[in-house]
Amino acid sequence: MAQTLFDKYGGVPVVTDIVRDFYKRVMRRPNLRRYFVNVPLEDVIHHQIAFVSMVMGKTPHDYSGRSMKEAHKGIGITSASFELAAELLRDTLVSAEVEEADIDAIMAKVASLRADIVER
């Protein structure tokens, strides 16, 4: 059986570090931070750790949150904001020393969620 990206990079501790670093970067950007006003960020981070773990191949899947479409409905995320967040995620993965081919695979999964996240 092929090793998952989740296992390859060290599991929950590494995914947790990646997600926390990503949200630090997001919160430094006013045009992204605005989406998190009155949102319990620790809850978001917790769900994202489970979600990113699943995207990276963790089994069994621990993600039991809402669908991407449901979670982002009504927020009004723009295409530009999605692109900026994707760029910050790529930068975060590079900083975490994730291999380029693996980054490309992760980013392809993120790109596949665009229609469920972007509203305008």
Secondary structure, 3 states (H helix, E strand, C coil): CCCCHHHHCCCHHHHHHHHHHHHHHHHCCHHHHHHHCCCCHHHHHHHHHHHHHHHCCCCCCCCCCCCHHHHHCCCCCCHHHHHHHHHHHHHHHHHCCCCHHHHHHHHHHHHCCHHHHCCC
